[in-house]
Amino acid sequence: MLILAATPIGNLGDASRRLVEALENAEVIASEDTRVTIHLMRALGVENRPRLIALHEHNEVAKAGEIVELARSTDVLVLTDAGMPAISDPGFSIVAAAADAGVTVTALPGPSAVLTALAVSGLPTDRFSFEGFLPRKGRVAYFAALATEQRTMVFFESPNRLADALRDLATSLGSERRVVVCRELTKMYEEVKRGTAAELVEWASAGVRGEICIVVEGAAPVAFSLDTGIAQVLELVASGTRLKEASTEVASLTGLSRRDLYEGALTRR
C-alpha cells in the first residue's frame, strides 16, 4: 500500500510512535528531500536503510507511475520535509494515481502547520479554508477575490515577503481585518502575533524570520432581505426546483426563515 506519514514541523518530539515504527520497517521511502529524511531517521535513532526515492514538485507526476507500481508489491512510505504529504507538498499526484490504480492508500496522522496555526489563532475554527502559498505577484487581486469569503483562511508565506503580503491584504480586505501571524510553530522561538492587518504590517516591516503561517478572519456575513430571498427562491423554481426544496436551500444559504420564504414565494407565483 501507499502510506502517507506526517513528520514533525519543527519539534522532533512530535514524531509519533507509528512514524518511528514505519521508518524502522520501511523497504521503500519516497521523500521530498532524501537528505532531510536521512537526518530525521538518524535523529530518531532509526538504523534502517531503505531504498530512497526523491519525490518533489518537479518530478512527482513523472514518478507517480513507478511509485504506484512499487506499492502493488510492497509498502511505500511517502514523506515530505515537514507535515503531512499532499497538503501543499508533494503527494497529491501519487495519491490520485494510486486511487485510480486501485492501490490502497492510508495515512499516519501527525503534525500539521495548518491546523496548529488555526487552533492557536483565536479566530473561528468551525469553518475554514486552506489557501496554500500566497502568489508572489498579483496579490492585491488575489486577496480581492477572497473579499467575501466568510470562512477563516490560512495561508503560507515566506518571511521575506510577509510585510508586502500583509500590506496587499490590508489594501484588498481592509486595514481592520483581524489577522494572526504564526511564526516557528512548535519550535523554541514560536511566536503568535495577533492584530489588525494594519498593525501587523507595521510589525512585520521591521523584519521577520522563520516559517510563517497567516490566519485571516473571514468576511462578515452578508445580510439578506426577505424580498431578496424570495426572488432567489422564485429563480430556483423557474429553473425546475420544487418550491419547498428551493425555500429550504435559500434558507440555509441566507439564514432567512424557510416558512417566510415559502409563503412569500407562494404569494408571488
C-alpha positions in Angstrom: 0.0 0.0 0.0 0.9 3.7 -0.2 1.5 5.2 3.3 1.4 9.0 3.8 3.3 9.8 7.0 3.2 13.2 8.8 6.6 14.3 10.1 7.4 17.0 12.7 7.0 20.6 11.6 9.7 21.7 14.0 9.8 19.9 17.3 11.3 16.4 16.9 9.3 15.3 20.0 6.2 15.4 17.9 7.3 12.4 15.9 4.7 9.7 16.6 5.5 6.1 17.6 3.8 5.0 14.4 6.1 7.2 12.4 9.2 5.7 14.0 7.9 2.2 13.5 7.1 2.9 9.9 10.6 4.3 9.3 12.2 1.2 11.0 10.3 -1.2 8.8 10.1 0.6 5.5 11.6 -1.0 2.5 10.9 2.0 0.2 10.6 5.6 1.1 9.6 8.3 -1.4 10.5 11.7 0.2 10.6 15.3 -0.8 14.3 15.6 0.1 16.1 12.3 0.8 18.8 14.2 2.8 16.1 15.6 5.2 14.7 12.0 5.6 18.2 10.6 6.4 18.7 13.3 9.0 15.3 12.6 10.5 15.9 8.9 10.8 19.3 9.5 12.4 17.7 12.0 14.9 15.1 9.4 15.8 17.6 6.6 16.2 16.4 4.7 13.3 19.1 2.4 11.8 17.0 1.1 8.9 18.5 1.7 5.4 15.5 1.6 3.0 15.6 2.4 -0.7 15.1 6.2 -1.0 13.3 7.8 -3.9 13.3 11.6 -4.3 9.8 12.9 -4.8 9.4 16.6 -5.2 7.3 19.2 -7.2 9.5 18.9 -10.3 9.3 15.1 -10.7 6.1 14.0 -8.8 4.0 13.5 -11.9 6.7 11.6 -13.8 7.4 9.4 -10.7 3.8 8.6 -9.9 3.5 5.5 -12.1 6.8 4.0 -10.8 5.8 4.5 -7.2 2.3 3.2 -7.6 3.7 0.0 -9.3 6.1 -0.4 -6.4 3.2 0.0 -3.9 1.4 -3.0 -5.6 4.1 -5.4 -4.1 5.5 -3.6 -1.1 4.5 -0.8 1.3 5.8 2.6 0.1 6.2 5.3 2.8 5.7 8.9 1.5 7.3 11.7 3.4 7.7 15.5 3.0 10.2 17.7 4.8 7.6 18.6 7.4 3.9 18.0 8.0 1.5 15.8 6.0 2.3 14.9 2.4 -0.1 16.2 -0.2 -1.1 19.2 1.8 0.7 22.0 -0.1 3.6 19.5 -0.5 4.3 16.6 -2.9 1.9 13.6 -2.6 -1.3 14.6 -4.3 -0.4 13.2 -7.7 0.8 9.9 -6.2 -2.4 9.5 -4.2 -4.5 10.3 -7.2 -2.6 7.8 -9.3 -2.8 5.1 -6.6 -6.6 5.6 -6.2 -7.1 5.3 -10.0 -5.0 2.1 -10.0 -6.9 0.6 -7.1 -3.8 0.6 -4.8 -4.6 1.1 -1.1 -3.7 4.5 0.4 -3.5 5.1 4.1 -2.0 7.8 6.4 -0.2 8.1 9.7 -1.6 11.4 11.0 0.5 13.8 12.9 1.8 17.4 12.9 0.1 20.0 10.7 1.1 23.6 10.4 -2.3 24.5 9.0 -4.3 23.0 11.9 -1.8 24.2 14.5 -1.9 27.8 13.3 -5.7 27.7 13.1 -6.1 26.2 16.6 -3.9 28.9 18.3 -5.1 31.8 16.3 -8.2 32.6 18.3 -10.2 33.1 15.1 -13.3 30.9 14.3 -12.4 27.3 13.6 -15.8 25.9 12.8 -15.4 26.7 9.1 -12.0 27.4 7.4 -10.2 27.2 4.1 -6.5 26.5 3.4 -5.3 28.6 0.5 -1.7 27.3 0.4 1.3 29.6 -0.5 0.4 33.1 -1.5 1.4 34.1 -5.1 4.5 36.2 -5.5 2.7 38.6 -7.9 -0.9 39.9 -8.2 -1.6 39.5 -4.5 -4.0 42.6 -4.4 -6.2 40.9 -7.0 -5.8 37.6 -5.3 -7.0 38.9 -2.0 -9.8 40.9 -3.6 -11.2 37.6 -5.0 -11.4 36.4 -1.4 -13.1 39.6 -0.1 -16.4 37.9 0.5 -15.1 34.6 1.9 -16.7 34.1 5.3 -14.6 31.2 6.4 -11.3 31.7 8.3 -8.5 31.5 5.8 -5.0 30.0 6.3 -2.0 30.9 4.1 1.7 30.0 3.9 4.2 32.8 3.2 7.9 33.5 3.1 9.2 35.7 5.9 10.9 37.9 3.3 7.6 38.7 1.6 5.4 38.9 4.8 5.3 42.6 5.1 4.4 43.2 1.5 1.8 40.4 1.6 0.1 41.9 4.7 0.1 45.3 3.0 -1.6 43.9 0.0 -4.1 42.0 2.3 -4.9 45.3 4.1 -5.5 47.0 0.7 -7.9 44.4 -0.5 -9.6 43.1 2.7 -9.4 46.3 4.8 -6.9 47.5 7.3 -9.2 46.5 10.2 -9.5 42.8 9.2 -8.2 40.6 12.0 -5.0 38.7 11.2 -2.8 36.3 13.1 0.8 35.5 12.1 2.2 32.3 13.5 5.9 32.0 13.3 8.2 29.0 14.0 5.3 26.8 15.3 6.4 24.1 17.8 10.0 25.5 17.8 11.9 27.2 20.5 11.1 30.7 19.2 7.5 30.1 18.4 5.5 33.4 18.2 1.8 34.1 17.6 1.2 37.7 16.7 -2.4 38.9 16.7 -3.8 42.3 15.4 -5.4 44.1 12.6 -3.9 43.9 9.1 -2.6 47.5 9.5 -1.0 46.7 12.9 0.7 43.6 11.6 2.1 45.4 8.5 3.9 47.8 10.9 5.2 44.9 13.0 6.4 42.8 10.0 8.1 45.8 8.4 10.9 45.5 11.0 11.8 42.1 9.6 10.6 38.6 10.5 12.4 35.2 10.3 11.3 31.7 10.3 8.4 29.5 8.9 5.2 31.6 8.6 1.5 30.8 8.6 -1.0 33.6 8.2 -4.5 33.1 9.6 -7.1 35.7 8.4 -10.6 36.4 9.7 -13.4 35.7 7.3 -15.7 38.4 5.9 -18.8 39.4 7.9 -22.0 37.6 6.8 -24.0 39.5 4.2 -27.4 40.4 5.4 -30.2 39.3 3.1 -33.6 40.9 2.9 -36.7 38.7 2.7 -37.5 40.2 -0.7 -34.1 39.2 -2.0 -34.5 35.7 -0.6 -38.0 35.3 -2.1 -36.5 36.4 -5.5 -33.9 33.7 -5.2 -36.5 31.1 -4.4 -38.5 32.1 -7.4 -35.4 31.8 -9.6 -34.8 28.3 -8.4 -38.4 27.4 -9.0 -38.2 28.8 -12.5 -35.2 26.6 -13.2 -37.2 23.5 -12.2 -36.6 23.2 -8.4 -39.7 22.4 -6.3 -40.9 25.3 -4.2 -40.3 23.5 -0.9 -36.8 22.5 -1.8 -36.0 25.9 -3.2 -37.2 27.5 0.1 -35.1 25.2 2.2 -31.9 25.8 0.0 -32.2 29.6 0.2 -33.0 29.5 3.9 -29.7 27.5 4.5 -27.7 30.0 2.5 -29.2 33.2 3.8 -30.3 32.4 7.4 -33.9 33.6 6.5 -36.9 31.7 7.7 -37.9 28.8 5.4 -41.5 29.3 6.2 -41.4 33.0 5.3 -39.6 32.3 2.1 -42.1 29.6 1.1 -45.2 31.6 1.9 -43.7 34.8 0.3 -42.8 32.9 -2.9 -46.2 31.1 -2.9 -48.0 34.5 -2.8 -46.0 35.9 -5.7 -46.2 33.0 -8.1 
